Amino acid sequence: MREPGAPLWGMTPEQAATLSAVVDTIVPADEYPSGTEAGVLDYLAGRFDLRASYAAGLDAVEAEARERYGAHFPVLPYERREALLRDVEAGGTRTPWPFDATVFVSTVVGHVMEGFYGDPGNGGNRDAVSWRMIGFEVGE
């Protein structure tokens, strides 16, 4: 399992920590593992086409957090992280973005869902946890 904040695609430690927090905001832990615990970061690591846009988008998420709350995104309480992502996805940005923020957030949500619910052979859905969660019969 990749540790939160561990290097991913040559990201800065701050970008990696922000990505981990974004993933766990989209898929928080409950009676089942969070997105990072289920291997979503490992899935994303296999998506080399995401490097440049993710790095820039994560920097923009961090800038939004600092502008709104004066704190790093990863240290914000879950409720504030979720509210920030929902607001940005709805077009409510307060800082400059290098591209359409709504598209970035919705794209990240889609990628996180792919990593959480997809075939474990693609790097995510560790131990088929999401399949078990929804009652899908997993062959042993």
N, C-alpha and C positions, 0 to 999 in steps of 0.2 A: 504494500500500500504506500502510495506517495504521501509524504508528510506535508501538511499545510505549510505553504511558504517555500517548499522545495523548488529548485530551479526547474523551469519548464520552457522548452524552446529557447533557452538563453534569455528568458525574461529576467528583469531585475527582481530582487527579493520582494520589493513592494508590489510589483505587478503580480507575482505568483501568489502573494498573500491576498491581494484583492480578488484574484480569480477564485481562489479557494473559498473566500467569503461569499462571492457571487454564487458559486455553485451550491453552497450550503444554504444560501437564502432561497434559491429556487427549489431545492430538495433538502429541507431540513430533516434532521433526525427526529424520529418519533419512536414507535415500537420497532421500526426498521431503520437501517443505517442511512446516514445522510448521503448526499451525492458524492462527496469526496471519499467517504468510507466505502461506497459501492463501486469505486473505481472510475468515476467520471473523468477525473484528471488524466488517468491513463488512456482513456478513450480519446480525449482531446489532444493528448501528446502525439497521437498517431495522425492527426489532421494537420500536416505541415502547411497546408494552404491558409491556415488561420493566423500564422505568426504575426505579420505586420498589423493587420486590422485589430487583432485582439490586444496587442501591446498598446496601440494608440487608444483603443476604446477603454481599456482598463485604466490608463492614465486619466482619461476624461471622467470615468466613474469616481476615481479618487479626487479629482478636482471638484466634482459636484459635492462630494462628502465634506470636503474641507470648506467649501463655500457655504453650505447649508448648516453644518454642525460643528465646524472647526476641529474635526477629528478625522483620522484615517478610517476609510470604509470598513476594514476588517475589525476594528475595535468598537464599532457602533453596535448598539443592541439590535437584535434581529428585527424588531418592529421598524426601526429607522432605516435599516438596510432595505427591507421590503418596500417601505413607503418611497424611498428614493428611487429604486428600480422601477416601481409602478409609475411614478411621476415622470421619469425620463422616458419610459416606454410610451407614455401618453403625450409626449412632446414638451413636457415641462422642464426644460433645461435652464440653468442659470449661468452656465459657463460656456465658452466656445467649445465646439466639438469639431473634430477633423472630418466628420462625415455625419450622415443622418443618425442621430442618437436612437430614434425609435426603431430603426432597422437593426442597429447593433444589438439592442437589448432583446428584441424578438428573435434575432438570429442566435444569440447566446442561449436563450431559453430553449430553442429548438435543438441546438447541439447538446445541451445538458440532458434533454429528454432522450435523445438518441443514445447517449452514453449510459443513462440510467436504465432505460427499458429495452435497449437493443440486445443483440446476440452477444453473449459474453466472449465469444471468439474475436470480437472487434475491440476488445480491451476494456470495456466498461462492464456494468452489471455483474460485478464480482460475485462469484458463487451463485449466479442467477437469482440474486436476492429480490429484484423487483418482480421477476416471474413468479416466485413463491408468494410474494406479497399479493399479487392479483389472482392467485389460485391456478396459474398455468402449470400443467403437469410437466415437470422437468425430468428428463431421462437421466438416470444415474449411470 
